[in-house]
Amino acid sequence: MQQSRTTGTRTRTVRRIALTTAALALAVAVPAAAAQAQSQPRTVGHPHGHAAAHKAHTSEPVIGSGSPQSTTGRVADFYGSYIDAVSDHDSRLGADLRSHFLTKGLQKKLAAWEKKNHADGVLRAQNVPTAWRVTYAGSGAGHAFTNVRLTFGGKGHETYRTLKVQSDLATKKISDIK
């Protein structure tokens, strides 16, 4: 059972990487096609908070994109993958993601918070979000700040929690979550 959950999460992670690669390819093709499309209506958006791709007059898929140089993009990548791991009950992958994306100091701080609150410190919750959205919130003093809005509950019964996430610009690692 654990093996199939791990495989499912890793498959989604590989799929996310493939979609990011496709988005980079589209980043070149879409502007050229859009310039030729004479004022065709466009829609922007993605239900999971990925950076939105434009939907031109053709049926182009909406794909997330990012950059390893973007701290906001890295926060989005972390939360998307981490929520997948928690949803799949893959604690090993969750721990690996924490180790890769979070500073050691934050990992220790989260362990203490989790012991005290009996909840997941990254999500600040006992249950798994049904959706997430990441937005840039500024930078200064060697840090970038990101808002992460987590959605809990089903349609018509949603509740939201917004986390303030701090990343170190030098390492691009997440150094605080409030």
N, C-alpha and C positions, 0 to 999 in steps of 0.2 A: 504493500500500500504506500509506504513512504517513498519507494523507488518511483512509482508512477507520479506522485505529487512533485518530486524533484524534477523528473523528466518534463512534466507539464510546465513548471516554472521556468526551467532552463529553455524550453522550446519558446515560451513567450519572450524571454530575454533575447534569444537569438532572433526571433521575429521582429522585436523592437529595433535591434541593430540593423537588420535588413531593411526595415522601413525607413530608418534614418539615412541609410545609404541611398535608398531610392529617392528620398526627399532632397538629398544633395544633388542628385542628377536632375531632378525636376526644378531645382533652384535656377539652373541654367536654361532649361527648356521652357518653363512656364512664363518668365518675363518676355521672351521672344514671341511666344504664342499670344500672350495677353496684349502685346503691342499691336498685333495684327487684328485682334478681335475688336471690332468697332463698338466700344461702350457696351459690351454684353454685361448683364447683371452678374454680380459675384456675391458669394456668401462666404463668411469667415467664421470658423468655430470648430471646436472639437470637444466632444463630451467628457474627455478625460484630462483636459487642461493642457494638452501638448500645444506647442507653438502652432498656430493655425496656418494651413496652406489655403490658397485661394482656389475656389472652384470656378473655373472659366466655363464658357459655353459648352465645352465638351464634358463628358462625365469623368473628369479627373478625380481620383480618390483624395479624400482629406487625409493628409499625412503629417505627423509631427516631425519636427526637425530640431537640431541643436548643434552645439559646438563644445568640444572638450575645454575650450578656453572660457566659456561662459559659466560663471558661478551659478546663475539662475538656472541655466540648462542642466547643470550637474545636480542641483537640488531637485529639479523635476525628474531627472533620470533616477535619482535615488528613491524618491517617494514612489514613483511608479513601480519600480522593481521591488521595493520593500513591501509595499501593499500587496503585490502579487505573491511574494514569499509568505507573508503572514496569512493571507487568504488561503494559500495552499498548505498551511501548517508545516512549512519547510523552515524549521528553526536554524538549520545549518546555513542555508542560503541567507537568511536574515542576519545571522551573525557575521557572515562573510561580507555582506553589504555594509553593515555597520563598521566593520574593521577597515574597509576600503574608503568609505565616504566620510566618516566621522573622525575628529581628532581623538587622541587617546584620553585627553582631559574630559571631553564630552562623554565618551563612553563610560568613564568612571562616574561622572555626575548622573548619567541616565540610570546606571545600575542602582545608585543610592535612591534616586527618585522612584524607581520601579519597586524597590523593596518597601519603601514607605507607603506608596499609593496603590500597590497591587494592580498596576496597569502598564501598558506599553508606553515607555517614555518618549519614543519617537512620534507616536500617534497621539499621546496624551489621552489614551482611551483604553477600555477593556475590550471593545469590539472593533471590527474591521470596517473602515470607510467603504462606502459604495461608489465614491467618486472623489477626485481631488483636482485642485487647480493651483498653479504656481504663478506668482506675479512678482516682478522686480519691485523693490521698495526703497532703493537708494544705496549709496555707498559712502564710506568715509572712514578715516583713521585706520586704513588697511583692511577694512571689512566690506563685504557686500551684504545687503539685507534683502530678504525675500519673504513674501507672505505666502503661506501654504494654507489654502482653505480646504478642509476635509468635510465631505458630505456623509452623513450617517442616515440610515433609514431609507424607506422606499418612497416611490412617487406619491406626492401629496402629504407625506409625513416626514419630510427631510428636516434634519437639524444640521447646523454647521458649526465648525470649530476652526478658528483662524489661528495659526501658529506663526510666530515671528522667528525666522530662521536666520542665523548669522553665519557667514562663511568667511574664512581667512582668504584674502586675495592672493597671498604668497603661495599657499598650498592648495587652494580651491576646496579645502575640506570644510565640512560643516563643523562649527565650533560652539554653537549654542542654539538651543531651541526653547522658546518661551511660549 
